[in-house]
Amino acid sequence: MSSLNKHFWKFFAGLLGILALGFLAVYGAGLWPNYDYYISSFYGGETPEQTLNLFLSAIEKRDLDLAGRYLDASPGRTEPAAAVLKKELAIGTLDNVLVFKDSPEKVCKDETDFESCTFFVNSETAEAWIWLGKPKSEKFWKIYIYEVNKK
């Protein structure tokens, strides 16, 4: 092995070591981007109606991981969306959200950098609302919050 070849491999091994230490330092310090937010940013509909229908379909199929992808997962959320949905399933309130299949009324706002729509249901069995939004820089709509009150 030539002297040049030995130096190359030492340099390459050192470079890999520095990169590994840097990755561990960033990951260990909690500076790594929010993985759930990154992954969920690829889920949602191109319209608020489409996102709502995808969410309701996932709820009906009991695919809570998929349903959770349609909910906002911004950094700062205290627990993953799928965990919240699993809690609702455990206490028996998850199916209440299916009231939105009953032709909800829609009110939308178009602001400078954010679009939002709220769907309302006021039926014999429930009063409910769900708020969806989308920064104009993003492609897909997300569900930010909802509430269902059974009558």
N, C-alpha and C positions, 0 to 999 in steps of 0.2 A: 504494500500500500504506500502510495506516495505521501509525502509530507503535506501537500496541498489537500489531498483527499481526507487525511486525518483531521486537519483543521476545519474542513467543511462540516464533518460529522459532529465535531465538538461544538461548533457554532450552532448547528441545527438543533442539537439536543438542548443547548442552553436557551435558545429561542423558544422551543416548545415548553421548557420549564418555566420561563417567565410568563408565557401566555397562560399556562395552567394556574400559576399563582395569581395572576390578575383575574382570571375567571373566578377562582375560589374567593378572592377578596370581594369582588363585586357581588357575587351570589350570596356569600355569607353576611354581607352588610345589608342585605335586603334591597339592594339597588337594582336587582334584575327586574325587568318589566313584568307586570301582572300577566301571568300566563293565561288565566281564564279570560281576561279582557281581550288579549290578543286573539285567542282562538274564537271567542264568541263574536268578534267583529266581522267574521266571515259568514255569520248566520243572520237571517232576517229577510224580510221581503222588500221589494223595491217600492211598495206602497204600504200604507198603514193597514189596509184591509188584508193584504197578503200576509203580513207579519202576524196579524191577529188570527187569521185562519190557520197558519202554520203552527202557532202556539196552541190553539185549541185542539188541533189534530194530534199533536204530540201528547197533550194532556189525556185525550180520549184513549190513546194507545198505551198510556202509562209509561211513556218514554220521558222520564223526568229530566234526564241529562240533556236530551235534545230540547225539551221545553225550556229548560234553564238557559240555553244558548240564545233564546229570543228575548230574554230579560237583560236589562242593562247590567253590565259587570264592571263598571268603572272602578278604578282603584279608589279605595276608601270605603267600599262596601264591606260590611263587617263579616258576612258569611257568603259562601257561594250560592248562586241562585238555585241550583238543584237541591241544596240542603234545605232551603226555605220551602220549596215545593214538597219535599219529602216530609217535612213537619206538618204541612197542611194536609197531606194525604193521611198521615198517622192520626190526626185529630178529626178527620172526616170532613174537612171544609174545601178540599181541592176541587171537587166537582162543582162547587158553587160558581166557579169561573165560567163554566159552560153556558151560563145564562147569556153570554155574549153571542151565541149562535142565533139568538132570536132578533135579528134585524136591528141592531143598535143604531141610535141616532149619532151623527158625527158632526163635530165642530172642530175646525182646523185654524191654525195661525201660521203665518209665514213671516218670520222675523228676519232681521238682517243676516244672521249666521246660523239660525236654527229653525227647523220646521217642527210643528207638533200638532197632534190630533187627539181629541178626547172622544171616546165613544160612551154613550149613555144608554142604559136600559132601565125602564120603569115599567115593570110588568106586574101581573097579579101576584107573582111569587117572589119578586126581588126588585131592589133598587141597586144599581151598580154603575160604576164608571171605571174606565181604564185609560191611561194616558200613555201615548206613544210619541216618540220624538226621534229626530235625526239631525245631527249637525250637517250643514250643507256640504261640508267637505267629505262626508262619508256617503256610501252607497245604500246601506241598509237601515231600515227603521228598527227601533228597539222599544220594548215595553219597559217603562220606567216605574210605574206604580199602578196598582188597581185595588178596588175595594168592592166587595159584594155584601149587601145586607139582605138577608132573607126576610120576607114579610111573614 
